[in-house]
Amino acid sequence: MIHQYKNNGYAIVLDVNSGAVHLVDDPAYDVIEVFDRCEDKERASETALKELSAKYERTQLLEAIEDVRELMERELLFTEDVYEDYIADFQNRPTVVKALCLHITHDCNLACRYCFAGEGEYHGSRGLMSLEVGKKALDFLVEHSGGRRNLEVDFFGGEPLMNWDVVKELVCYGRKLEKLYDKNFRFTLTTNGVLLKEDMLPFINREMANVVLSIDGRKEVHDRMRPAKNGGGSYDLILPKFLRVAESRNQTRYYVRGTYTRENLDFSEDVLHLADLGFEQISVEPVVAPKEAPYSLRKEDLPVLFDQYDRLAKAILERRKKGQYLNFFHFMIDLEGGPCVAKRLSGCGSGTEYLAVTPWGDLYPCHQFVGQKEFLLGNLEEGVVNMPVQQQFQSCSVYSKPACRDCFARFYCSGGCSANAYHFTGDIRGNDEIGCALQRKRIECAIMIKTALAEEKE
């Protein structure tokens, strides 16, 4: 399977199964298109010469055909998919837990209009995780991590800084567990910044491997979607704090993370606004919302959004060529190595290797399923007891999702988000059509940037 496209003046061919990316000229691009249509590859050369003779000189076509056949012989073009049997065996393996999303609070001091967590309550009760429950969660992670040494814990909410003392104590407890069990905890923190104080930074910078700072971009965009509970804006309050965090972490190990909606379809301006303020690590993502929400994205918005990603990719490339670093999370792609095959095929591990823990110790497949009782897996006392639901997640892969089988992006998105699939289709093996379309566009842009930068080095 191959995928061909043109972006920003580059003609790019991706061989999906090998991961090989080819930057080609127009004759080769068109020859490859003919080869792709021909079931009988032995006769494809003859067909290409016949169909393209009016467009290119014969010597150009013969050279392109020779190059294509050489790539096929080297298994870099039109390669076969050999992974389906592999993933079936992989999914039957015993799994370990390697990451927890600790809902340190089910409460928030903002009233974000698009919040899937219902202002931090997750459509249930407000509450803070106690130190006792937090310790049980870390004990649970160690106990169920098997031989895995590196473990991840994200302090999430609601707003985690509303329970800051417990966050600090749990980090200290985790450091003790590291020494006892030869483990290594990687802690992260997601915050809206309202309660962030200067005297917190030494601890955060010492202990948090990553910090996610929630800001949507331009002031008018941010304040419209992320107001305080009294209706006032939060942009002016958090911006200087976030700039200080980025500076104190030497522009690494953080992301300013925003959400774009139908009310700011020109979201590339928000990304560039954040970059112009001085942030280098930026993630601005499409909203996931009920279709009836006025700010939800619609299919008719896709052409505008595709253009925005193209504009953003071009702007980032121009800045990078000038030595201005800007890392956009959704354009991060590794064409040389990247995640292992199993990870590429099976996704984030939600429900098996990755679990969310509520303030009361209940276990869910991930933070986006919290509060939906049909997905309750168990609790810290009993462990995972809802095996049928866990089995559903364990059996998920790009081969169990019909929409993924013929999608060129499947080895980069790993089948997409199960929560989004469920919320849009009622099935974790379904697909969010708008989200998938945007993901494919982002991958095309990411490959273009990588290709352009690599070409410039040659």
C-alpha positions in Angstrom: 0.0 0.0 0.0 1.2 3.5 -0.9 0.0 7.0 -0.3 0.9 9.8 -2.7 0.3 13.5 -2.2 1.7 16.9 -3.0 2.3 19.6 -0.3 4.1 22.9 -0.4 5.7 22.0 -3.8 6.9 18.6 -2.7 5.8 15.4 -4.4 5.8 12.7 -1.7 5.2 9.0 -1.8 4.8 7.0 1.4 5.2 3.2 1.3 2.8 2.4 4.2 4.0 -1.0 5.3 7.8 -0.3 5.2 7.5 3.3 6.4 9.8 4.4 3.5 9.2 8.0 2.4 10.2 9.1 -1.1 10.6 12.6 -2.4 10.2 12.2 -6.2 9.9 14.3 -9.4 6.7 14.5 -11.5 7.5 11.7 -13.9 8.2 9.2 -11.0 5.2 10.4 -9.2 2.9 9.7 -12.1 4.6 6.4 -12.9 4.1 5.2 -9.3 0.4 6.2 -9.6 0.1 3.9 -12.7 2.0 1.1 -10.9 -0.4 1.4 -7.9 -3.4 1.0 -10.2 -2.0 -2.1 -11.9 -2.7 -5.3 -10.2 -0.2 -7.0 -12.5 3.0 -5.2 -11.7 4.9 -7.0 -14.5 2.8 -5.2 -17.0 2.8 -1.9 -15.2 5.8 -0.6 -17.1 4.1 -1.1 -20.4 1.0 0.6 -19.1 3.0 3.6 -17.8 4.7 4.1 -21.1 1.4 4.0 -22.9 -0.5 6.3 -20.6 2.2 8.9 -20.0 4.0 9.1 -23.4 2.1 12.3 -24.3 3.2 14.0 -21.0 6.9 13.0 -20.7 9.8 12.1 -23.0 10.4 8.3 -23.3 13.8 8.6 -21.6 12.2 10.3 -18.6 9.7 7.5 -18.3 12.2 4.7 -18.7 14.4 6.2 -16.0 11.5 6.6 -13.6 10.3 3.1 -14.3 13.8 1.7 -13.6 13.9 3.7 -10.3 10.5 2.4 -9.2 11.4 -1.2 -10.0 14.7 -0.9 -8.0 12.7 0.4 -5.0 10.4 -2.5 -5.3 13.3 -5.0 -5.4 14.7 -3.3 -2.2 11.3 -3.6 -0.5 10.9 0.1 -0.2 7.8 0.4 -2.4 4.6 -1.6 -2.7 5.7 -3.8 0.2 3.3 -6.3 1.8 1.7 -6.0 5.2 3.2 -8.7 7.4 2.0 -7.5 10.8 -1.6 -8.8 11.2 -0.6 -12.3 12.5 2.1 -10.7 14.6 -0.4 -8.4 16.4 -2.7 -11.3 17.1 0.0 -13.1 19.0 1.1 -9.8 20.7 -2.4 -9.1 22.1 -2.5 -12.5 23.8 0.5 -11.8 25.9 0.1 -11.0 29.7 0.1 -7.3 30.1 1.5 -5.1 32.9 0.4 -1.6 34.0 3.0 1.0 33.1 1.1 4.3 33.5 -1.6 5.9 35.7 -3.6 9.1 35.2 -4.2 10.2 38.8 -7.4 12.3 39.1 -5.9 14.2 42.0 -9.0 16.4 41.9 -12.5 16.2 40.6 -13.0 20.0 40.9 -11.9 23.0 39.0 -11.6 26.8 39.3 -12.4 27.5 35.6 -15.6 26.9 33.7 -14.3 25.9 30.2 -17.1 25.7 27.8 -15.8 22.5 26.0 -14.7 20.6 29.1 -15.5 16.9 28.7 -15.1 16.5 32.5 -18.1 18.8 33.3 -15.9 21.4 35.1 -13.8 18.7 36.7 -16.7 16.8 38.3 -16.8 14.1 35.6 -20.6 14.2 35.8 -20.4 13.0 39.4 -19.3 14.4 42.7 -16.6 16.9 43.5 -13.7 15.7 45.5 -10.0 15.6 46.2 -7.9 12.5 46.2 -6.6 11.8 49.7 -3.0 11.0 50.3 -4.0 7.5 51.4 -5.8 6.8 48.0 -2.8 8.3 46.1 -0.4 6.0 47.9 -2.5 3.0 47.2 -2.5 4.0 43.5 1.3 4.2 43.4 1.5 0.8 45.3 -0.9 -0.6 42.7 1.2 0.6 39.9 4.4 -0.9 41.3 2.6 -4.2 42.1 1.2 -4.6 38.6 4.2 -3.3 36.6 6.0 -6.6 36.5 9.5 -6.3 35.3 9.0 -2.9 33.8 11.2 -0.3 35.5 10.1 3.0 33.9 6.6 4.0 35.1 4.5 7.1 34.3 2.1 9.0 36.5 0.2 12.1 35.4 -1.3 14.4 38.0 -4.6 15.3 36.3 -8.0 16.8 37.2 -10.0 19.0 37.3 -7.2 21.2 38.4 -4.4 19.4 40.2 -3.0 22.5 42.0 -6.2 22.5 44.1 -4.7 19.5 45.8 -1.0 20.6 45.6 0.1 19.3 49.0 -1.0 15.8 48.2 0.7 16.1 44.8 4.0 16.9 46.6 3.6 14.1 49.1 2.8 11.5 46.5 5.9 12.5 44.5 8.0 12.0 47.7 6.3 8.7 48.3 7.0 7.6 44.8 10.7 8.4 45.2 10.8 6.1 48.2 9.2 3.3 46.2 11.8 3.8 43.5 14.6 2.8 45.9 12.6 -0.1 47.4 11.6 -1.7 44.1 14.2 -0.5 41.6 11.6 1.6 39.7 11.8 4.9 38.0 8.8 7.2 38.1 8.2 9.8 35.4 5.8 12.4 36.9 3.9 14.9 34.8 1.5 17.7 35.7 -1.4 19.2 33.8 -2.6 22.6 35.0 -4.7 25.6 34.0 -2.2 27.8 35.9 -4.7 29.8 38.0 -3.1 28.7 41.3 0.5 28.4 40.0 2.9 30.3 42.2 6.6 31.1 41.8 7.5 29.1 44.9 6.1 26.0 43.3 8.6 26.0 40.4 11.6 24.6 42.2 9.7 21.5 43.1 7.9 21.2 39.7 11.2 21.7 37.7 13.0 19.1 39.9 10.3 16.5 40.0 8.1 16.8 36.9 9.4 15.3 33.7 6.8 17.2 31.8 4.3 20.0 32.4 1.2 20.7 30.4 0.0 24.3 30.5 -3.5 24.9 29.3 -3.9 28.0 27.1 -5.9 28.2 23.9 -4.0 30.9 22.0 -5.0 34.5 21.4 -6.6 36.4 24.4 -10.0 36.7 22.8 -10.1 33.0 21.9 -8.8 31.8 25.3 -11.1 34.0 27.4 -14.2 33.0 25.4 -13.7 29.3 25.9 -11.8 29.2 29.2 -13.5 31.7 31.5 -13.4 31.7 35.3 -16.6 30.7 37.1 -17.5 34.3 37.5 -17.4 34.7 33.8 -14.1 36.7 33.7 -11.2 35.8 31.5 -8.1 33.9 32.7 -5.6 34.8 29.9 -4.0 37.8 31.6 -3.6 35.9 34.8 -2.0 32.8 33.5 0.2 34.1 30.6 3.0 35.6 32.6 3.1 32.4 34.8 3.3 30.1 31.8 6.1 32.2 30.2 8.0 31.9 33.5 7.5 28.1 33.5 8.8 27.8 29.9 11.8 30.0 30.7 12.6 28.2 34.0 12.6 24.8 32.1 14.9 26.2 29.4 12.1 25.8 26.8 12.0 22.0 27.2 9.9 19.4 29.0 6.7 21.3 28.8 3.8 22.0 26.4 1.4 24.9 26.1 -1.7 23.0 25.2 -4.8 24.5 23.6 -8.0 23.4 22.0 -9.4 24.9 18.9 -13.2 24.9 18.1 -15.5 26.1 15.4 -15.2 29.5 16.9 -11.6 29.8 15.9 -11.2 27.8 12.7 -8.1 30.0 12.0 -6.3 28.2 14.7 -2.9 28.5 13.0 -3.0 32.1 14.2 -3.3 30.8 17.8 -0.3 28.5 17.4 1.8 31.3 15.9 0.6 33.8 18.5 1.9 31.4 21.2 5.2 31.0 19.3 5.6 34.8 19.0 5.1 35.2 22.7 8.2 33.0 23.2 6.8 29.5 23.6 8.7 26.8 21.7 6.7 23.6 22.7 3.1 24.0 21.5 0.1 21.7 21.1 -3.2 23.0 19.9 -5.7 20.2 19.2 -9.2 19.9 17.7 -12.1 20.0 20.2 -14.0 16.8 20.9 -17.6 17.7 21.5 -21.1 16.6 21.0 -22.3 17.3 17.4 -25.1 19.6 18.7 -22.6 21.9 20.5 -22.3 25.2 18.6 -18.5 25.1 18.9 -18.1 21.5 17.6 -16.3 20.9 14.3 -18.3 19.8 11.3 -17.4 18.1 8.0 -17.9 21.3 6.1 -15.1 22.8 8.1 -12.5 20.4 6.9 -11.3 22.3 3.8 -10.7 25.4 6.0 -8.9 23.2 8.7 -6.8 21.5 6.1 -5.7 24.9 4.8 -4.8 26.0 8.3 -2.6 22.9 8.8 -0.9 23.7 5.5 -0.4 27.3 6.4 1.0 26.3 9.8 3.4 23.7 8.3 4.7 26.2 5.8 5.2 28.8 8.6 7.0 26.4 10.8 9.3 25.3 8.0 10.1 28.9 7.2 10.9 29.6 10.8 13.0 26.5 11.2 15.0 27.4 8.1 15.7 30.8 9.7 16.9 29.1 12.9 13.7 29.9 14.9 12.7 26.7 16.7 9.0 25.8 17.0 7.9 22.3 17.9 4.3 21.7 17.2 3.2 18.5 18.9 1.0 17.2 16.1 3.8 17.6 13.5 6.2 15.4 15.5 7.0 12.3 13.5 10.0 9.9 13.5 10.7 8.6 10.1 13.9 6.7 11.1 12.8 4.8 14.2 9.8 5.7 16.3 7.7 3.5 18.4 8.0 -0.3 18.1 5.7 -2.2 15.8 3.5 -3.4 18.6 2.9 0.2 19.8 2.2 1.4 16.3 -0.4 -1.3 15.8 -2.1 -1.3 19.2 -2.1 2.3 20.3 -1.8 4.0 23.8 -2.6 0.9 25.9 -5.7 2.4 27.5 -7.6 -0.2 29.6 -4.6 -2.5 29.9 -1.2 -0.8 30.3 -2.6 2.7 31.1 -5.4 3.3 33.6 -7.1 6.3 35.2 -7.7 6.5 38.9 -10.5 8.6 40.4 -10.2 10.4 43.8 -12.0 7.4 45.4 -9.8 4.7 43.8 -12.0 3.5 41.0 -10.2 2.3 37.8 -11.2 3.3 34.3 -9.5 2.7 30.9 -8.5 6.3 30.6 -9.4 9.8 31.8 -12.0 10.2 29.0 -14.0 7.2 30.2 -14.1 8.3 33.9 -17.7 8.5 35.2 -19.1 6.2 32.6 -20.1 3.2 34.7 -20.2 0.8 31.8 -16.4 1.2 31.6 -15.6 0.9 35.3 -12.8 -1.7 35.4 -12.5 -2.1 39.2 -10.8 -0.3 42.0 -7.5 -0.1 43.8 -8.6 -2.7 46.5 -9.7 -5.4 44.2 -7.8 -4.5 41.0 -9.3 -5.0 37.6 -12.3 -7.2 37.9 -14.3 -6.2 34.8 -12.4 -8.5 32.5 -14.8 -8.4 29.5 -14.3 -4.6 29.2 -10.6 -4.9 29.6 -10.5 -7.6 26.9 -12.3 -5.3 24.5 -9.4 -2.8 24.9 -6.7 -5.4 24.8 -8.1 -6.7 21.4 -8.1 -3.3 19.8 -5.7 -2.7 17.0 -5.5 -1.2 13.6 -6.8 -4.6 12.3 -9.8 -4.7 14.5 -11.0 -1.3 13.3 -12.6 -1.6 9.8 -11.8 2.1 9.0 -8.1 1.6 9.7 -7.4 -1.3 7.4 -7.1 0.7 4.3 -5.9 4.0 5.9 -2.3 5.1 5.1 -2.0 6.7 8.5 -2.7 3.6 10.6 0.9 3.0 11.7 1.3 6.6 12.8 -2.0 7.1 14.7 -2.2 3.5 15.9 -5.9 3.4 15.3 -6.7 6.7 17.0 -8.4 7.4 20.3 -10.8 4.7 21.6 -12.6 7.3 23.7 -13.3 9.5 20.7 -14.4 6.5 18.7 -16.8 5.5 21.4 -18.2 8.9 21.9 -18.9 9.4 18.2 -20.0 5.9 17.2 -20.8 4.0 20.4 -18.0 1.5 19.7 -14.4 1.7 20.7 -13.6 0.1 17.4 -15.4 2.8 15.5 -13.7 6.0 14.1 -14.2 9.7 14.6 -14.4 10.7 10.9 -13.5 14.3 11.4 -10.7 13.5 13.9 -9.3 10.9 11.4 -9.4 13.3 8.5 -7.5 15.8 10.6 -5.0 13.2 11.7 -4.3 12.2 8.1 -3.7 15.9 7.2 -1.3 16.4 10.2 0.7 13.3 9.2 1.0 14.6 5.6 2.2 18.0 6.9 4.6 16.4 9.4 6.2 14.2 6.7 6.5 17.2 4.4 8.4 19.2 7.0 10.8 16.3 7.7 11.3 15.8 4.0 12.0 19.4 3.3 14.5 19.8 6.2 16.3 16.6 5.1 16.5 17.8 1.6 18.0 21.1 2.7 20.8 19.3 4.6 21.9 17.4 1.5 
